[in-house]
């Protein structure tokens, strides 16, 4: 029995040696020839041959003196081994690291168990005949198709659970790979056979125990000079690797923290400058992800430690990309707003910021979904969660949405701009509290600085419904005043005053009327009223006040030169003696009523 098993093993080794020599000749003449994965026999032979070549390279090229060329060759061997594994159950970001470990476990397992003779392993010709028979059986008996489905799509190594399956879709369709269940349980398989002796010649024995101290930057002979306690394996990694990883992670975290604090301290100045400085942190995160990738590769981490560092590196890199996508549109928007044509607190500026923020949110969500797929998160569940969360958010943010629509109405109608002087709503008070300058028009509310310097904030949903009088939109300003002259003013004096006022207003450089409206408007309780109506060539309230002051001073001079004056509120009282009731008329009235 032992002789028979030994003969089978020697025969399989001889077969692999012959295949290796043929494959080496083929590689030298056809370097682009793909690996033969057309059948379980071809895949199993290709896997063992590539594994032998990989470990032979590690022993001969890398074990004594490491180099970048040797490292690149090793990476190519690992990629070739990964193509023989069904890694679709693993997240794309972690497939390389998991595939590297699985390849080692499977290679060790296949080198320690009894493999069947070559004739017992199905080849491509056998599967071609099976497919032909399936087609003929289907033509004669359609029910036979149901029985044969799946019979030719997989093959399991006898007395094991190691299965090779034919891929039915994707870029490797039709090729036989180690199944996903085999890949997931590769480490368990190795732990069960780790005490068994090797049944075939391997370049490096017990590689899994030795790889804890394998370091790609230095030759393993250099690592051998370390103290024994540094080379001891703890949680599948050498102690010196844990120390190196802890030091690098701590230094990277410290550098990121310092960069972030430095960027926060220098955020004084314009908004654009603050956003530009905020990019220092995501840039530092990108550098950190590169450092973690180098750490993982150079010290040759394995197992869950390698997967954890890989996951951390990808998470940091993707978080930095999300940060860039979030901040980038805002930098562009602030660059546009910084031009003199757009006030910083205007509605146009706020809408540009809203558009940039919306683009940033959409880009961040898309990137998060892509990242989630790369890291293995359930994409459809996340999309469904976003839909439900969006509905709940929309219901909770109904007032905010109303204010946003109100801001869009303000943007479309443009009744006011930042800096305009206006009156809003109905103001029943005598001191005109609902009047002031527009300080800012945001997405949610509008702020108005009153005449008494108080700041009023009005939601845009309410502000757009108010009656708004924009004084700053006037091309000219109207001056109306009534002069009260004394009743002692004669007719000639009154005519002289009116004529002089008309001449004065006609000659005034800031009065637009060619024929100023100056009229005797009526008799008051204590004065003769003269009404003045003219248009002033200005839209600025302060300039208007200066012009009005100048006109009033000239009016005072005209009245004084005419020899009359302004009337003061007065009342005339006549004093007389009361004669009482007429007695005779009283008696006559009384007699008539009797």
NORNOR-V208779 format. One record per pair of residues at least 6 apart in sequence whose C-alpha atoms are under 8 Angstrom apart, sorted by sequence separation. I is the first residue (numbers start at 1). J is the second residue. If there is no record, write none. Layout:
i={I;I}
j={J;J}
This chain:
i={27;36;37;138;156;157;167;168;214;232;233;267;268;300;336;337;338;342;343;372;373;410;416;427;440;441;449;450;505;522;523;538;559;26;36;137;138;156;166;167;213;231;232;267;337;342;372;394;427;439;440;448;449;506;522;559;62;87;90;137;155;156;166;167;215;230;231;266;426;438;439;440;447;448;506;520;521;522;536;37;61;62;154;155;166;167;214;230;231;425;438;439;447;448;506;520;521;36;154;155;166;167;213;229;230;267;296;369;424;438;439;447;506;520;521;35;134;154;165;166;266;423;424;437;438;446;447;505;519;520;536;87;153;154;164;165;337;423;436;437;445;446;518;519;57;153;164;165;264;296;369;422;423;436;437;445;446;502;518;519;82;85;134;164;165;263;264;296;421;422;436;445;446;502;517;518;163;164;263;337;421;422;435;436;444;445;502;517;518;58;162;163;293;421;422;434;435;444;502;516;517;57;79;82;162;263;292;293;420;421;433;443;446;501;516;517;81;82;213;260;263;292;419;420;433;516;81;163;212;333;334;418;419;54;162;260;293;333;418;419;498;82;131;161;212;259;260;292;417;418;498;513;78;81;130;154;259;416;418;498;512;513;54;289;290;330;333;418;511;512;53;54;212;213;289;332;417;511;512;78;127;212;213;256;259;288;289;511;512;19;51;212;330;510;511;50;289;329;330;510;213;256;288;289;329;510;16;20;255;256;19;50;51;286;329;330;50;285;286;326;329;16;285;328;498;16;326;327;47;286;326;285;325;326;407;252;407;47;282;283;326;407;510;282;325;326;407;282;325;404;487;527;403;404;484;486;487;527;43;116;282;322;323;403;425;426;486;487;526;527;115;116;282;322;403;424;425;485;486;526;115;249;424;425;484;485;526;400;424;484;485;525;526;35;279;322;423;424;483;484;485;526;321;322;422;423;483;484;505;37;248;422;423;482;483;279;422;423;482;483;318;421;422;482;483;245;318;410;420;421;422;481;482;504;420;421;480;481;275;420;480;481;318;407;415;420;479;480;406;407;410;416;479;480;501;275;276;406;409;415;478;479;51;275;403;404;405;406;478;479;403;404;406;407;478;479;501;241;403;406;477;478;500;48;272;402;476;477;47;241;347;476;477;476;477;497;48;272;475;476;477;497;271;272;348;475;476;237;311;347;475;237;474;497;236;272;473;496;236;472;477;237;472;479;493;347;493;346;347;493;346;345;343;489;488;489;41;486;485;486;41;106;109;113;485;486;487;40;41;42;102;105;109;112;216;217;485;486;40;41;42;105;108;216;217;484;485;486;39;40;106;113;215;216;483;484;39;102;105;106;109;112;215;216;38;39;102;105;109;112;113;114;214;215;38;112;113;214;111;112;39;111;112;111;212;354;111;212;86;89;111;350;84;85;86;88;350;351;84;85;86;87;347;350;83;84;85;86;345;346;347;85;345;346;347;87;345;346;347;86;345;85;12;104;9;12;9;11;12;8;8;5;8;40;40;43;43;38;39;40;38;39;40;37;38;37;37;59;59;71;55;56;55;56;55;67;52;66;67;52;66;66;65;66;62;65;64;65;63;64;65;62;63;64;62;63;13;13;9;10;9;101;101;97;98;97;97;98;97;94;97;94;93;94;93;93;92;93;94;91;92;93;91;92;91;92;91;90}
j={33;42;43;144;162;163;173;174;220;238;239;273;274;306;342;343;344;348;349;378;379;416;422;433;446;447;455;456;511;528;529;544;565;33;43;144;145;163;173;174;220;238;239;274;344;349;379;401;434;446;447;455;456;513;529;566;70;95;98;145;163;164;174;175;223;238;239;274;434;446;447;448;455;456;514;528;529;530;544;46;70;71;163;164;175;176;223;239;240;434;447;448;456;457;515;529;530;46;164;165;176;177;223;239;240;277;306;379;434;448;449;457;516;530;531;46;145;165;176;177;277;434;435;448;449;457;458;516;530;531;547;99;165;166;176;177;349;435;448;449;457;458;530;531;70;166;177;178;277;309;382;435;436;449;450;458;459;515;531;532;96;99;148;178;179;277;278;310;435;436;450;459;460;516;531;532;178;179;278;352;436;437;450;451;459;460;517;532;533;74;178;179;309;437;438;450;451;460;518;532;533;74;96;99;179;280;309;310;437;438;450;460;463;518;533;534;99;100;231;278;281;310;437;438;451;534;100;182;231;352;353;437;438;74;182;280;313;353;438;439;518;103;152;182;233;280;281;313;438;439;519;534;100;103;152;176;281;438;440;520;534;535;77;312;313;353;356;441;534;535;77;78;236;237;313;356;441;535;536;103;152;237;238;281;284;313;314;536;537;45;77;238;356;536;537;77;316;356;357;537;241;284;316;317;357;538;45;49;284;285;49;80;81;316;359;360;81;316;317;357;360;48;317;360;530;49;359;360;81;320;360;320;360;361;442;288;443;84;319;320;363;444;547;320;363;364;445;321;364;443;526;566;443;444;524;526;527;567;84;157;323;363;364;444;466;467;527;528;567;568;157;158;324;364;445;466;467;527;528;568;158;292;467;468;527;528;569;444;468;528;529;569;570;80;324;367;468;469;528;529;530;571;367;368;468;469;529;530;551;84;295;469;470;529;530;327;470;471;530;531;367;470;471;531;532;295;368;460;470;471;472;531;532;554;471;472;531;532;327;472;532;533;371;460;468;473;532;533;460;461;464;470;533;534;555;330;331;461;464;470;533;534;107;331;459;460;461;462;534;535;460;461;463;464;535;536;558;299;461;464;535;536;558;107;331;461;535;536;107;301;407;536;537;537;538;558;110;334;537;538;539;559;334;335;411;538;539;301;375;411;539;302;539;562;302;338;539;562;303;539;544;305;540;548;562;417;563;417;418;564;418;418;418;564;564;565;118;564;564;565;121;186;189;193;565;566;567;121;122;123;183;186;190;193;297;298;566;567;122;123;124;187;190;298;299;566;567;568;122;123;189;196;298;299;566;567;123;186;189;190;193;196;299;300;123;124;187;190;194;197;198;199;299;300;124;198;199;300;198;199;127;199;200;200;301;443;201;302;177;180;202;441;176;177;178;180;442;443;177;178;179;180;440;443;177;178;179;180;439;440;441;180;440;441;442;183;441;442;443;183;442;183;115;208;114;117;115;117;118;115;116;114;117;155;164;176;177;174;175;176;175;176;177;175;176;176;177;203;204;216;202;203;203;204;204;216;202;216;217;203;217;218;218;219;216;219;219;220;219;220;221;219;220;221;220;221;200;201;199;200;200;302;303;302;303;303;306;307;307;307;310;310;310;311;311;314;373;374;375;373;374;375;374;375;375;376;376;376}
